[in-house]
Amino acid sequence: MQKKSVMLISTALVLFLLFNVVLFAGGGQEAKPKDLVTMTFISPRGTLEVMDDYNLWVAKEMGYFEELGIDLVMEPGPNEALATTKFVSEGKADVGYPSPGVLTSSVDTGMEVIMPFEMIKDQVFNFSVREDSDIYKVEDLAGKTISIWAPGGEVVTIPILVEMGIDPDSVNFIYGSNWGQLAALGEADAAQSWEGLRAQWDAIGLGLRHLVGFEYSKMPSNGYAVRKSDLEDPDKRKRLVNFFKASAMGVEFARHNPRAAAQITYDKFAAVREQMEPQLALESLQQLHWLYTGSERELGGYGMSPKDSWNTYLDIIYDLGQTKNKLAFEDVATNELVSEINDFDKARVKADAEAFKLNDTWKNVEVRGNW
């Protein structure tokens, strides 16, 4: 009897071990997950509770980062002008998201960073004025007061003014975390804004009218910045290609199911849900999405930087004295990864988007405009 019990236990143990060998060798329903490399993205906004990074949240939710070997960590970063490049330069983050002014200032001061993925090839920054303002075009800002988020933000605003033929010395700047309200209250003639943010300001009822940047400016905007040295290391270079590829897949997903992309992002943040209804959240996402697809629509691939636009911008900021050195396109950006980044299965992403199940809130949200 005792011998029989031992045999039964031994048989059970053998079966258990065989089951686990099959399961973890990939022969069962669940394969052993591959080793993931942690990569940290740092936002320039001081918060992640916005619709702006929908492409990253979609790619994370849909498993695109994981299947490409990346464990994505999202960090809001401090509300400091150069934080998004400084943290990358110092190895505290792998990918930052600077504006052209921040990127060029960082390179000019010796930070070894570069932008290999242009998120927005067109102008993302706007000017917002009161509904009853007599300012109807950017040229009307000459001699006016403009509110911006913090000292140092002028590096964004002044090149646009110069591009429009305005002497920046004629403009007065005021600052405040509530800079949109300063314009709404008449304490400033205009507030610097950007796509995505204008929908948020509309949602909270600031009552501002917007001069939309890409309708008059020909200069580029934000992109993803990395350490230059990482492009020289084969393993790190491959990780960056995969990071940007997942990002591009997130944007492509939104083209086919914008409500799903909005639902994924909106449902993550109570602050966003408190600030705006789903329809306005979708509009905020759309404002940026149209710019995120610009390189793919007009230059042939997600992440492609417009060299001529950058050279115009670099000339302006050098003449202004915003950079001590005369920077060239190759100093601040590269298109060397673009073909690899765009080598993904668009049909598969489209199928994923179309199969995504919307919840009851998002089923009836109206999709407007071009995607």
C-alpha positions in Angstrom: 0.0 0.0 0.0 2.8 2.4 0.9 4.7 1.5 -2.3 1.6 2.2 -4.4 1.2 5.6 -2.8 4.8 6.5 -3.5 4.3 5.5 -7.1 1.2 7.7 -7.4 3.0 10.6 -6.0 6.0 10.1 -8.3 3.8 9.8 -11.3 2.0 13.1 -10.3 5.3 14.8 -9.8 6.5 13.7 -13.2 3.3 14.9 -14.9 3.6 18.2 -13.1 7.2 18.7 -14.2 6.4 17.7 -17.8 3.4 20.2 -17.9 5.7 23.0 -16.7 8.4 22.2 -19.2 5.9 22.3 -22.0 4.2 25.5 -20.7 7.4 27.5 -20.3 9.1 26.2 -23.4 6.4 27.7 -25.4 4.4 24.6 -26.1 1.4 25.6 -24.1 -1.0 28.5 -24.3 1.4 30.9 -22.5 5.0 31.4 -23.6 7.6 32.7 -21.3 7.7 36.4 -21.7 10.9 37.8 -23.3 13.2 40.0 -21.2 12.0 43.6 -21.4 14.3 46.6 -21.3 13.0 49.5 -19.2 12.9 52.8 -21.2 11.9 56.0 -19.6 10.0 58.8 -21.4 10.0 62.3 -19.8 7.3 64.7 -20.6 8.0 68.5 -20.9 4.7 69.4 -19.3 5.2 68.6 -15.7 2.1 66.3 -15.9 1.0 63.2 -17.8 -2.7 64.0 -17.4 -3.3 65.2 -20.9 -4.4 63.8 -24.2 -1.1 64.7 -25.9 0.7 61.4 -25.4 -2.1 59.2 -26.6 0.2 57.4 -29.0 2.4 56.1 -26.2 -0.6 55.1 -24.0 -2.2 53.3 -27.0 1.0 51.5 -27.8 1.4 50.5 -24.1 -2.2 49.3 -23.8 -2.1 47.3 -27.1 1.2 45.6 -26.1 3.2 47.1 -28.9 6.0 48.2 -26.6 6.2 44.9 -24.9 6.3 42.9 -28.1 9.2 45.1 -29.2 11.0 44.3 -25.9 10.3 47.5 -24.1 8.9 48.1 -20.6 7.8 51.8 -21.0 8.0 54.1 -18.0 6.3 57.5 -18.3 7.5 60.4 -16.1 6.0 63.9 -15.9 9.3 65.6 -15.2 9.7 68.9 -13.4 8.2 72.1 -14.8 11.6 73.4 -15.9 12.5 74.7 -19.3 15.3 72.3 -20.2 14.3 69.4 -18.0 13.2 67.2 -20.9 16.7 67.3 -22.5 18.7 67.6 -19.3 17.3 64.4 -17.9 18.1 62.6 -21.1 21.6 64.0 -21.3 22.3 63.0 -17.7 21.0 59.4 -18.2 17.9 59.9 -16.0 15.6 59.3 -19.0 16.0 57.7 -22.4 13.6 59.8 -24.5 12.5 63.4 -24.1 10.1 65.6 -25.9 11.5 69.1 -26.4 10.3 72.0 -28.4 12.7 73.4 -31.1 13.8 76.2 -28.7 14.6 73.8 -25.9 16.4 71.3 -28.2 18.6 74.0 -29.9 19.4 75.7 -26.6 20.4 72.3 -25.1 22.6 71.5 -28.1 24.1 75.0 -28.1 25.1 74.6 -24.4 26.9 71.3 -25.0 24.3 68.7 -24.2 24.9 65.6 -26.4 21.3 65.2 -27.5 19.7 64.9 -30.9 16.2 64.4 -32.4 15.8 61.2 -34.5 12.0 61.2 -34.5 10.0 64.4 -35.5 6.6 64.2 -33.9 5.4 67.5 -35.4 6.9 68.7 -38.7 4.6 71.8 -38.7 4.1 74.6 -36.2 2.2 73.4 -33.1 2.2 76.8 -31.2 -0.7 79.2 -31.4 -1.6 82.6 -30.0 -4.9 82.9 -28.2 -6.8 86.2 -27.7 -10.1 87.3 -26.2 -13.1 87.0 -28.5 -13.5 90.8 -28.6 -9.9 91.4 -29.3 -8.9 93.5 -32.3 -6.0 91.1 -33.0 -6.9 89.0 -36.0 -3.5 88.0 -37.4 -0.1 87.4 -35.9 1.3 90.7 -37.3 -1.2 92.5 -35.0 0.8 91.4 -32.0 3.5 94.0 -32.6 3.6 96.3 -29.5 1.3 94.0 -27.5 1.7 92.0 -24.3 1.9 88.2 -24.5 1.5 85.9 -21.6 3.6 82.7 -21.4 3.9 79.9 -18.9 7.4 80.8 -17.4 10.5 82.8 -18.0 12.5 81.2 -20.7 9.4 80.4 -22.8 10.3 83.3 -25.0 12.6 81.0 -26.9 9.4 79.5 -28.4 7.6 82.7 -29.0 10.2 85.1 -30.4 11.3 83.1 -33.5 7.6 82.9 -34.5 7.3 86.7 -34.2 10.4 87.3 -36.2 9.2 84.9 -38.9 6.1 87.1 -39.1 8.1 90.2 -39.4 7.6 91.5 -35.8 10.4 93.2 -33.9 10.4 91.1 -30.6 11.7 94.2 -28.7 8.2 95.7 -29.3 6.5 92.9 -27.4 6.2 92.7 -23.6 6.1 89.3 -21.9 4.4 88.4 -18.7 4.4 85.0 -16.9 2.3 82.8 -14.8 1.1 79.2 -14.4 -2.4 80.6 -15.3 -1.1 82.4 -18.4 -4.3 81.6 -20.4 -6.4 83.3 -17.7 -4.2 86.4 -18.0 -5.3 86.8 -21.6 -8.9 85.9 -20.8 -9.0 88.6 -18.0 -7.4 91.2 -20.3 -4.2 91.4 -18.4 -2.4 90.2 -21.6 -3.3 90.9 -25.2 -2.6 87.3 -26.2 -1.4 84.0 -24.6 0.9 81.5 -26.2 -0.9 78.3 -26.7 -0.6 75.1 -28.7 -2.7 72.4 -30.4 -4.4 70.2 -27.9 -4.2 72.9 -25.2 -6.6 75.1 -27.1 -9.3 72.4 -26.8 -8.5 72.2 -23.0 -8.9 76.0 -22.7 -12.1 75.9 -24.6 -13.3 73.1 -22.3 -12.8 75.2 -19.1 -14.5 78.2 -20.7 -11.7 80.7 -21.1 -13.5 82.2 -24.1 -10.4 82.7 -26.3 -10.1 82.9 -30.0 -7.1 81.1 -31.5 -4.6 82.1 -34.2 -3.6 78.6 -35.2 0.2 78.3 -35.8 0.4 75.8 -38.7 -1.9 78.1 -40.8 0.8 80.9 -40.9 4.2 79.6 -39.7 6.5 77.3 -41.7 8.7 76.2 -38.8 8.9 72.8 -37.2 7.9 71.8 -33.7 8.4 69.1 -31.1 10.1 65.8 -31.5 11.7 62.9 -29.5 15.2 63.6 -28.3 17.8 61.0 -27.3 21.5 60.8 -26.3 23.7 61.0 -29.4 25.9 58.2 -28.0 22.9 55.8 -27.9 22.7 56.0 -31.7 26.3 54.7 -31.8 25.6 51.7 -29.6 24.0 48.9 -31.8 21.8 47.5 -28.9 20.6 51.0 -27.7 20.1 52.1 -31.3 17.8 49.1 -31.9 15.9 49.9 -28.7 15.3 53.4 -29.9 14.1 52.2 -33.3 11.6 50.0 -31.4 10.5 52.8 -29.1 9.7 55.0 -32.1 8.2 52.2 -34.0 5.7 51.6 -31.1 5.0 55.3 -31.0 4.2 55.3 -34.7 2.0 52.3 -34.3 0.1 54.2 -31.7 -0.5 57.1 -34.1 -1.5 54.7 -36.9 -4.0 53.0 -34.6 -5.7 56.4 -33.9 -6.1 57.0 -37.7 -8.4 53.9 -37.9 -10.2 54.2 -34.5 -9.8 57.7 -33.0 -12.4 57.0 -30.4 -10.5 54.0 -29.1 -7.3 56.0 -28.8 -9.2 58.7 -26.9 -10.9 56.1 -24.7 -7.6 54.5 -23.7 -6.1 57.8 -22.8 -9.1 59.6 -21.3 -10.0 56.7 -19.0 -6.5 56.7 -17.4 -6.8 60.2 -15.9 -9.4 61.5 -13.5 -8.1 65.1 -14.0 -8.8 64.9 -17.7 -12.2 63.5 -17.1 -13.0 66.3 -14.6 -11.7 69.0 -17.0 -13.5 68.0 -20.3 -16.2 65.9 -21.7 -15.4 63.0 -24.1 -16.2 65.1 -27.2 -13.7 67.8 -26.3 -11.1 65.3 -25.2 -11.4 63.7 -28.7 -11.0 67.2 -30.2 -7.9 67.8 -28.1 -6.4 64.5 -29.3 -7.4 65.3 -32.9 -5.7 68.7 -32.9 -2.4 67.0 -32.2 -3.0 63.8 -34.1 -3.3 65.8 -37.4 0.1 67.2 -36.8 1.5 63.8 -35.6 0.6 62.4 -39.0 2.1 65.3 -41.0 5.4 63.6 -41.7 3.8 60.4 -42.8 1.3 62.2 -45.0 3.6 64.7 -46.6 7.2 63.4 -46.2 6.7 59.7 -46.6 7.2 58.3 -43.1 6.4 58.8 -39.4 9.3 60.7 -37.7 10.8 62.4 -40.8 12.2 65.9 -40.1 11.8 68.7 -42.7 15.4 69.8 -43.3 14.5 73.1 -45.0 12.1 74.2 -42.3 14.8 73.4 -39.7 17.4 75.4 -41.5 15.1 78.4 -41.7 14.5 78.1 -38.0 18.2 77.7 -37.1 19.1 80.8 -39.2 16.5 82.9 -37.3 17.5 81.8 -33.8 21.2 82.4 -34.6 20.5 85.9 -35.9 18.5 86.5 -32.7 21.4 85.4 -30.5 19.4 82.5 -29.0 22.3 80.3 -30.0 25.9 81.3 -29.8 26.8 78.7 -32.4 25.5 78.6 -36.0 23.8 75.2 -35.7 23.2 73.0 -38.8 20.3 70.5 -39.2 22.7 67.6 -38.6 23.6 69.1 -35.2 20.0 68.8 -33.9 18.2 66.2 -35.9 18.7 63.1 -38.1 16.5 61.0 -40.4 18.7 58.0 -40.3 16.2 55.8 -38.4 13.1 56.7 -40.3 13.0 53.8 -42.7 13.5 51.2 -39.9 10.9 52.9 -37.7 8.2 52.7 -40.5 8.9 49.0 -41.1 5.8 47.7 -39.3 2.6 45.9 -40.3 0.1 48.7 -40.9 -2.6 46.2 -41.8 -2.2 44.5 -38.5 -2.5 47.8 -36.6 -5.6 48.7 -38.6 -7.1 45.4 -37.7 -6.3 45.9 -34.0 -7.9 49.4 -34.1 -11.1 48.1 -35.8 -11.4 45.2 -33.4 -11.1 47.4 -30.3 -14.2 47.3 -28.1 -15.5 50.8 -27.2 -17.3 51.3 -23.9 -20.8 52.8 -23.7 -19.4 56.3 -23.2 -17.3 56.3 -26.3 -19.6 54.5 -28.7 -21.7 57.6 -29.4 -18.9 60.2 -29.4 -18.9 61.9 -32.8 -15.7 61.7 -34.9 -15.2 64.9 -36.8 -12.7 66.2 -39.4 -9.8 64.5 -41.0 -7.9 61.6 -39.5 
